[in-house]
Amino acid sequence: MTSILLNADEKAPMTSSAAPTRSGWAAYGHAWARTPGRALYLLLVFVLAMTAVSVLVGLFWSGVGLLILIIGLPIVVLSLLVARGFGVADRYLLSLTRLQEIGEPEWSPVGDSRGFLSTLTRPLRNGHYWTYLLHGMIVNPLISTVTFALTTAWLSISLGGLTYWFWGSFIPRGDGGEWGQYVAAALPRLFGGWSGWAVEVFLYLTAGVLFAITLPWAMSGLARLHHVVASGLLGRWRSDELVAEARAEASARSAAVQAESAGLRRLERDIHDGPQQRLVRLQMDLAALERRAGAGDVDGAAGLAREAQGHAKAALDELRALSSGVAPPLLQDRGLAAALGAVAAGAALPVAVEIDPAVDGAVSPEVARTVYFVVAELLTNAVKHSTATGVTLKVSLRPDATPPMLDVWVVDNGRGGAHLTPGHGLEGLRDRVAGLRGVLVVDSPAGGPSTVGVHIPLATMSSTPAGGPV
């Protein structure tokens, strides 16, 4: 499972320059392989279009006619919702053509209120609903009628022409029924001496062969016509990308704020439970040392001085550890690869490290800091909870992805069972990664192994806060 996850997520998309070229015959065979699905789509979409126009016309115009009454508005809204359903069904059927998938539009605007009236009128204020209505009530029925006629004609001539020699003999042939004899009489140089039946079979077979040869191109062209129309009326707009971008940015900032709040609370708790207690004890020891020194108890004062020195050293070590959690010096001085290597070397388990050296020049300081703390926390979790005997840390770049991605994998051979729980460590890590618009995936079946993957876009805005310490 681990190897499958690594390969699936790290595979870069194939560029057009690397795509294998097909010969003419191979391309023709490839087109033939897609012809049944496209022909089936062209037949089914006609049924869908006729159903849609019969439902939508009655529903929409009934609502328009009743707008003077209160009941008219909900009926119009209902017609828009039904149009959306027919449009989604059309996009689903388009998968039979094996053409490029059409993206789902953004149906809810960012920041839209949730009141009853706002929810009721939301379809009226969304242009996608109206284009879906236009597609289902006017455009698709017209196009489907034409493509259905051409599809049935092409299929019937192809199949009927190729098999006429068999089924044509069962057709009753009365006087004047053999039209082939008239063709033979009109073209004596071509069909001189041919029987009317032979001429009919030859002409039907010739038409069947020609239409069968061109069937893949005809089905492809008709299916692409539907696909182009559906892409324009049923697909995503440029504004949808902006809405999705704004929604993702808002979600990332919210996750970053939550992660920073949790980090600050943890830092405050660590300072209170660690260095603060040490310093309080140091203050008490110094006060006791002063009293004993004033009383002439040299040995007692020396013992208290040694204890105070130990508490001061422990407080200094804890403060250094906490400061490294805020801004690790190694990360700032030598980069992410060296910092992760140091974390792996200092772990209580053997860690096999595979780090792409190019990450140092590709990641921003926010991404590097987040990755450092996430990896450190994951290695700590593996030591504390997994009973693992070994860990693999892999960091790689996907520069050909859109946007370019940084992939981090931490795999241990422990007992598994890790999962995302609100208020616990992995949930906090996910929030922190989400603050950079990345994702954290966990695959940890009971019995192990456990795989945690972090995928962060390298095009993350530097202004997005990455949160406080983990």
C-alpha positions as CSV (number, residue, x, y, z in Angstrom):
1,M,0.0,0.0,0.0
2,T,2.8,2.3,0.8
3,S,4.6,1.9,-2.5
4,I,1.3,2.4,-4.3
5,L,0.7,5.7,-2.5
6,L,4.2,6.9,-3.2
7,N,4.1,6.1,-6.9
8,A,0.5,7.4,-7.4
9,D,1.1,10.8,-5.9
10,E,4.6,11.4,-7.2
11,K,3.9,10.6,-10.8
12,A,4.2,13.8,-12.8
13,P,1.7,14.5,-15.5
14,M,2.8,13.6,-19.0
15,T,3.6,16.6,-21.1
16,S,2.5,16.9,-24.7
17,S,6.0,16.6,-25.9
18,A,6.4,13.3,-24.1
19,A,3.1,11.8,-25.3
20,P,3.6,8.8,-27.6
21,T,2.7,9.5,-31.3
22,R,0.4,7.1,-33.0
23,S,0.6,6.0,-36.6
24,G,-2.4,6.5,-38.9
25,W,-3.7,3.0,-38.5
26,A,-3.2,3.0,-34.7
27,A,-5.1,6.4,-34.4
28,Y,-7.9,5.0,-36.6
29,G,-8.1,1.9,-34.4
30,H,-8.1,4.1,-31.3
31,A,-11.1,6.1,-32.8
32,W,-12.9,2.8,-33.5
33,A,-12.5,1.7,-29.9
34,R,-14.3,4.9,-28.7
35,T,-17.0,4.7,-31.4
36,P,-19.5,2.5,-29.5
37,G,-19.5,4.8,-26.4
38,R,-19.9,7.9,-28.5
39,A,-22.7,6.4,-30.6
40,L,-24.5,5.3,-27.4
41,Y,-24.1,8.8,-26.0
42,L,-25.6,10.4,-29.1
43,L,-28.6,8.1,-28.8
44,L,-29.1,8.5,-25.1
45,V,-28.6,12.3,-25.1
46,F,-31.5,12.7,-27.5
47,V,-33.8,10.9,-25.0
48,L,-32.5,13.0,-22.2
49,A,-32.9,16.2,-24.3
50,M,-36.5,15.4,-25.2
51,T,-37.3,14.6,-21.6
52,A,-35.7,17.8,-20.4
53,V,-37.4,20.1,-22.9
54,S,-40.8,18.6,-22.1
55,V,-40.3,19.0,-18.4
56,L,-38.5,22.4,-18.3
57,V,-40.8,24.2,-20.8
58,G,-43.9,23.4,-18.8
59,L,-42.3,24.0,-15.4
60,F,-40.5,27.2,-16.3
61,W,-43.3,29.0,-18.2
62,S,-45.8,27.9,-15.6
63,G,-43.7,29.6,-13.0
64,V,-43.3,32.7,-15.2
65,G,-47.1,32.9,-15.7
66,L,-47.7,32.6,-11.9
67,L,-45.1,35.2,-10.9
68,I,-47.9,37.6,-10.2
69,L,-48.7,35.2,-7.4
70,I,-46.3,34.1,-4.7
71,I,-46.2,30.5,-5.9
72,G,-44.6,31.5,-9.2
73,L,-41.2,32.3,-7.8
74,P,-40.6,28.9,-6.2
75,I,-41.7,27.2,-9.4
76,V,-39.2,29.2,-11.4
77,V,-36.5,28.3,-8.9
78,L,-37.6,24.6,-9.1
79,S,-37.2,24.7,-12.9
80,L,-33.7,26.0,-12.5
81,L,-32.8,23.3,-10.0
82,V,-34.3,20.7,-12.4
83,A,-32.3,22.2,-15.3
84,R,-29.2,21.7,-13.2
85,G,-30.1,18.1,-12.7
86,F,-30.5,17.5,-16.4
87,G,-27.2,19.3,-17.1
88,V,-25.4,17.2,-14.6
89,A,-26.9,14.1,-16.2
90,D,-25.7,15.3,-19.6
91,R,-22.2,15.8,-18.3
92,Y,-22.3,12.4,-16.7
93,L,-23.3,10.8,-20.1
94,L,-20.5,12.7,-21.8
95,S,-18.1,10.3,-19.9
96,L,-19.2,7.7,-22.4
97,T,-17.4,9.6,-25.2
98,R,-14.1,9.5,-23.2
99,L,-13.5,13.2,-24.0
100,Q,-12.1,15.6,-21.5
101,E,-14.1,15.8,-18.3
102,I,-16.1,19.0,-17.9
103,G,-15.4,20.7,-14.5
104,E,-18.2,21.3,-12.0
105,P,-19.2,24.9,-11.7
106,E,-19.2,26.8,-8.4
107,W,-22.8,26.9,-7.3
108,S,-22.5,28.9,-4.1
109,P,-20.9,32.3,-4.1
110,V,-18.3,33.2,-1.5
111,G,-19.8,35.0,1.5
112,D,-23.5,34.4,0.5
113,S,-25.8,34.6,3.5
114,R,-27.7,31.6,4.7
115,G,-31.2,33.1,5.3
116,F,-34.3,31.6,3.9
117,L,-34.9,34.3,1.2
118,S,-31.2,34.2,0.2
119,T,-31.3,30.4,-0.1
120,L,-34.5,30.5,-2.1
121,T,-33.3,33.1,-4.6
122,R,-29.7,31.8,-4.9
123,P,-30.4,30.0,-8.2
124,L,-31.9,33.2,-9.6
125,R,-28.6,35.0,-8.9
126,N,-26.3,32.4,-10.3
127,G,-25.7,32.6,-14.0
128,H,-24.9,28.8,-14.2
129,Y,-28.5,27.9,-13.4
130,W,-29.7,30.1,-16.3
131,T,-27.1,28.6,-18.8
132,Y,-28.2,25.1,-17.7
133,L,-31.8,26.1,-18.3
134,L,-30.9,27.5,-21.7
135,H,-29.0,24.3,-22.5
136,G,-31.7,22.0,-21.4
137,M,-34.7,23.9,-22.8
138,I,-33.4,25.2,-26.2
139,V,-29.8,24.4,-27.2
140,N,-29.5,20.7,-26.4
141,P,-32.9,19.7,-27.9
142,L,-32.0,21.4,-31.2
143,I,-28.5,19.9,-31.4
144,S,-29.6,16.5,-30.2
145,T,-32.3,16.3,-32.8
146,V,-29.8,16.9,-35.6
147,T,-27.1,14.6,-34.1
148,F,-29.6,11.9,-33.4
149,A,-30.8,12.0,-37.0
150,L,-27.3,11.8,-38.4
151,T,-26.3,9.1,-35.9
152,T,-29.2,6.9,-36.8
153,A,-28.6,7.5,-40.5
154,W,-24.9,6.6,-40.2
155,L,-25.5,3.5,-38.1
156,S,-28.4,2.3,-40.2
157,I,-26.6,2.8,-43.5
158,S,-23.4,1.2,-42.2
159,L,-25.1,-1.8,-40.7
160,G,-27.9,-2.1,-43.1
161,G,-25.7,-1.7,-46.2
162,L,-23.2,-4.3,-45.0
163,T,-25.9,-6.9,-44.3
164,Y,-28.4,-6.1,-47.0
165,W,-27.3,-9.2,-49.0
166,F,-28.8,-11.3,-46.2
167,W,-31.9,-9.6,-45.0
168,G,-32.9,-8.0,-48.3
169,S,-33.7,-11.4,-49.7
170,F,-36.6,-11.8,-47.2
171,I,-38.3,-8.6,-48.4
172,P,-41.3,-9.3,-50.6
173,R,-40.5,-8.1,-54.1
174,G,-43.5,-7.4,-56.4
175,D,-43.7,-5.7,-59.7
176,G,-41.6,-2.7,-59.9
177,G,-39.9,-3.5,-56.5
178,E,-36.5,-4.2,-58.0
179,W,-35.3,-0.7,-58.3
180,G,-31.8,-2.0,-59.2
181,Q,-33.0,-2.9,-62.7
182,Y,-33.7,0.8,-63.3
183,V,-30.2,1.7,-62.2
184,A,-28.7,-1.0,-64.4
185,A,-30.7,0.3,-67.4
186,A,-29.6,3.9,-66.7
187,L,-25.9,2.9,-66.4
188,P,-25.4,0.1,-68.9
189,R,-21.6,0.6,-68.9
190,L,-21.3,-0.2,-65.2
191,F,-24.1,-2.7,-64.7
192,G,-24.7,-4.1,-68.2
193,G,-26.0,-7.6,-67.8
194,W,-26.4,-7.4,-64.0
195,S,-29.7,-8.4,-62.4
196,G,-31.6,-5.9,-60.4
197,W,-30.9,-7.8,-57.2
198,A,-27.1,-7.8,-57.8
199,V,-27.2,-4.0,-58.4
200,E,-29.0,-3.4,-55.2
201,V,-26.7,-5.5,-53.2
202,F,-23.6,-3.9,-54.7
203,L,-24.9,-0.3,-54.1
204,Y,-26.0,-1.1,-50.6
205,L,-22.7,-2.8,-49.8
206,T,-20.7,0.1,-51.3
207,A,-22.7,2.6,-49.2
208,G,-22.3,0.4,-46.1
209,V,-18.6,0.2,-46.5
210,L,-18.2,4.0,-47.0
211,F,-20.4,4.8,-44.0
212,A,-18.7,2.2,-41.9
213,I,-15.2,3.5,-42.7
214,T,-16.2,7.0,-41.8
215,L,-18.3,6.0,-38.8
216,P,-15.6,6.7,-36.2
217,W,-15.0,10.2,-37.6
218,A,-18.7,11.0,-37.8
219,M,-19.4,9.8,-34.2
220,S,-16.3,11.7,-33.0
221,G,-17.4,14.9,-34.7
222,L,-20.9,14.8,-33.4
223,A,-19.8,13.9,-29.9
224,R,-17.3,16.8,-29.9
225,L,-20.0,19.2,-31.0
226,H,-22.0,18.2,-27.9
227,H,-18.8,18.5,-25.8
228,V,-18.0,22.0,-27.0
229,V,-21.5,23.2,-26.3
230,A,-21.6,21.6,-22.9
231,S,-18.2,23.0,-22.0
232,G,-19.5,26.5,-22.8
233,L,-22.9,26.2,-21.1
234,L,-22.4,23.5,-18.4
235,G,-18.7,23.9,-17.5
236,R,-16.7,26.2,-15.3
237,W,-16.1,29.8,-16.0
238,R,-13.1,32.0,-15.2
239,S,-15.1,33.5,-12.4
240,D,-15.5,30.0,-10.9
241,E,-11.7,29.7,-10.7
242,L,-11.6,33.0,-8.9
243,V,-14.4,31.9,-6.5
244,A,-12.5,28.7,-5.8
245,E,-9.3,30.6,-5.3
246,A,-11.0,32.9,-2.8
247,R,-12.6,30.0,-1.0
248,A,-9.4,28.1,-0.8
249,E,-7.5,31.2,0.4
250,A,-10.2,31.9,3.1
251,S,-10.0,28.3,4.2
252,A,-6.2,28.4,4.3
253,R,-6.1,31.6,6.4
254,S,-8.7,30.2,8.8
255,A,-6.6,27.0,9.2
256,A,-3.5,29.0,9.7
257,V,-5.1,31.2,12.4
258,Q,-6.3,28.1,14.2
259,A,-2.9,26.4,13.9
260,E,-1.1,29.6,15.2
261,S,-3.6,29.9,18.1
262,A,-3.0,26.3,19.0
263,G,0.8,26.7,18.7
264,L,0.8,29.8,20.9
265,R,-1.3,28.0,23.6
266,R,1.1,25.1,23.5
267,L,4.1,27.4,23.7
268,E,2.5,29.2,26.7
269,R,1.8,25.9,28.3
270,D,5.3,24.6,27.7
271,I,6.8,27.8,29.1
272,H,4.6,27.6,32.2
273,D,5.2,23.9,32.8
274,G,9.0,24.0,32.0
275,P,11.2,27.0,32.3
276,Q,8.8,29.0,34.5
277,Q,8.8,26.3,37.2
278,R,12.5,25.9,37.0
279,L,13.0,29.6,37.4
280,V,10.6,29.7,40.4
281,R,12.6,26.8,42.0
282,L,15.8,28.7,41.2
283,Q,14.5,31.8,42.9
284,M,13.6,29.8,46.0
285,D,17.0,28.1,46.0
286,L,18.8,31.5,45.8
287,A,16.7,32.8,48.7
288,A,17.5,29.7,50.8
289,L,21.2,30.1,49.8
290,E,21.2,33.7,51.0
291,R,19.8,32.6,54.4
292,R,22.2,29.8,54.9
293,A,25.2,31.9,53.8
294,G,24.1,34.5,56.3
295,A,23.9,31.8,59.0
296,G,27.4,30.5,58.2
297,D,26.2,27.2,56.8
298,V,28.9,26.9,54.1
299,D,28.2,23.2,53.2
300,G,24.4,23.8,52.9
301,A,25.0,26.9,50.9
302,A,27.3,25.0,48.5
303,G,24.7,22.3,48.1
304,L,22.0,24.8,47.3
305,A,24.3,26.6,44.9
306,R,24.9,23.3,43.0
307,E,21.1,22.7,42.9
308,A,20.5,26.2,41.7
309,Q,23.1,25.7,39.0
310,G,21.4,22.6,37.8
311,H,18.0,24.3,37.7
312,A,19.5,27.2,35.8
313,K,21.1,24.8,33.2
314,A,17.8,22.9,32.8
315,A,15.9,26.1,32.3
316,L,18.4,27.2,29.8
317,D,18.1,23.9,27.9
318,E,14.4,24.1,27.9
319,L,14.4,27.7,26.6
320,R,16.8,26.7,23.9
321,A,14.5,23.8,22.9
322,L,11.5,26.1,22.9
323,S,13.3,28.7,20.8
324,S,14.3,26.1,18.3
325,G,10.6,25.3,18.0
326,V,9.9,28.9,17.1
327,A,12.8,29.4,14.6
328,P,15.3,26.5,14.4
329,P,18.8,28.0,13.7
330,L,19.9,25.1,11.5
331,L,16.8,25.6,9.3
332,Q,17.6,29.3,8.9
333,D,21.4,28.8,8.4
334,R,21.7,25.7,6.2
335,G,18.2,25.1,4.7
336,L,15.5,22.5,4.8
337,A,17.4,19.5,3.7
338,A,20.1,19.9,6.4
339,A,17.5,20.6,9.1
340,L,15.5,17.5,8.2
341,G,18.6,15.4,8.1
342,A,19.5,16.7,11.6
343,V,16.0,15.9,12.9
344,A,16.2,12.4,11.4
345,A,19.7,11.8,12.8
346,G,18.5,12.9,16.3
347,A,15.4,10.6,16.3
348,A,15.3,7.7,18.7
349,L,14.6,5.3,15.7
350,P,16.6,4.6,12.6
351,V,15.4,6.9,9.8
352,A,16.1,6.3,6.2
353,V,16.3,9.7,4.5
354,E,15.6,10.5,0.8
355,I,15.6,14.2,0.3
356,D,15.8,16.0,-3.1
357,P,18.6,18.5,-2.7
358,A,16.7,20.9,-4.9
359,V,14.1,21.6,-2.2
360,D,16.3,24.3,-0.6
361,G,16.1,26.5,-3.6
362,A,12.4,25.8,-4.4
363,V,10.5,26.2,-1.1
364,S,9.7,29.5,0.6
365,P,10.7,30.1,4.3
366,E,7.0,29.5,5.4
367,V,6.9,26.2,3.6
368,A,10.3,25.1,4.9
369,R,9.3,26.0,8.5
370,T,6.0,24.1,8.3
371,V,7.6,21.0,6.8
372,Y,10.3,21.0,9.4
373,F,7.9,21.1,12.3
374,V,5.5,18.6,10.7
375,V,8.3,16.1,10.1
376,A,9.7,16.6,13.6
377,E,6.2,16.0,15.1
378,L,5.6,12.9,12.9
379,L,8.9,11.4,13.9
380,T,8.1,12.1,17.6
381,N,4.7,10.4,17.2
382,A,6.4,7.4,15.6
383,V,8.7,7.0,18.5
384,K,6.0,7.5,21.2
385,H,3.0,5.7,19.7
386,S,3.8,3.4,16.8
387,T,6.2,0.8,18.4
388,A,8.0,1.0,15.0
389,T,11.6,-0.2,14.5
390,G,12.3,2.0,11.5
391,V,11.1,5.1,9.6
392,T,11.5,6.3,6.1
393,L,11.5,10.0,5.3
394,K,11.1,11.0,1.7
395,V,11.0,14.6,0.4
396,S,10.7,15.3,-3.3
397,L,9.5,18.0,-5.8
398,R,6.9,17.8,-8.5
399,P,7.9,20.8,-10.7
400,D,5.7,19.7,-13.6
401,A,2.5,19.7,-11.5
402,T,0.0,22.6,-11.6
403,P,0.9,24.3,-9.3
404,P,4.3,22.8,-8.5
405,M,4.1,20.6,-5.4
406,L,6.4,19.6,-2.6
407,D,5.7,16.0,-1.4
408,V,6.8,14.7,2.0
409,W,6.3,11.1,3.1
410,V,6.9,9.7,6.6
411,V,6.4,5.9,6.6
412,D,6.9,3.7,9.7
413,N,6.6,-0.1,10.2
414,G,4.7,0.2,13.4
415,R,1.3,-1.1,14.5
416,G,-0.7,1.5,12.7
417,G,-4.1,2.8,13.9
418,A,-3.3,6.5,13.6
419,H,-6.2,8.7,12.5
420,L,-7.3,12.3,12.5
421,T,-9.0,13.3,15.8
422,P,-10.2,16.8,16.6
423,G,-8.0,18.4,19.2
424,H,-5.2,15.9,18.8
425,G,-1.7,16.1,17.2
426,L,-2.5,15.0,13.6
427,E,-5.5,17.4,13.4
428,G,-3.2,20.2,14.4
429,L,-0.7,19.2,11.8
430,R,-3.4,19.1,9.1
431,D,-4.5,22.6,10.1
432,R,-1.0,23.9,9.9
433,V,-0.5,22.3,6.4
434,A,-3.9,23.7,5.3
435,G,-2.6,27.1,6.3
436,L,-0.3,26.8,3.3
437,R,-3.2,25.4,1.1
438,G,-1.6,22.0,1.3
439,V,-3.1,18.6,2.3
440,L,-2.1,16.0,4.9
441,V,-3.2,12.4,4.1
442,V,-3.0,9.6,6.6
443,D,-3.1,5.9,5.7
444,S,-2.6,3.9,8.9
445,P,-4.5,0.6,8.9
446,A,-4.5,-1.4,12.1
447,G,-1.4,-3.6,12.2
448,G,0.6,-1.1,10.1
449,P,2.5,0.2,8.3
450,S,1.6,3.9,8.7
451,T,2.0,6.4,5.9
452,V,1.5,10.1,6.3
453,G,1.9,12.3,3.3
454,V,2.1,16.1,3.1
455,H,1.5,17.9,-0.2
456,I,2.1,21.6,-0.3
457,P,1.9,23.8,-3.4
458,L,5.1,25.7,-3.9
459,A,3.2,28.7,-5.3
460,T,1.8,29.4,-1.8
461,M,1.5,33.1,-1.2
462,S,4.2,34.2,1.1
463,S,1.8,36.5,3.0
464,T,-0.2,33.5,4.2
465,P,0.8,32.9,7.9
466,A,2.2,29.4,8.5
467,G,1.2,29.3,12.1
468,G,3.2,29.0,15.3
469,P,5.1,26.1,16.7
470,V,3.6,22.6,16.5
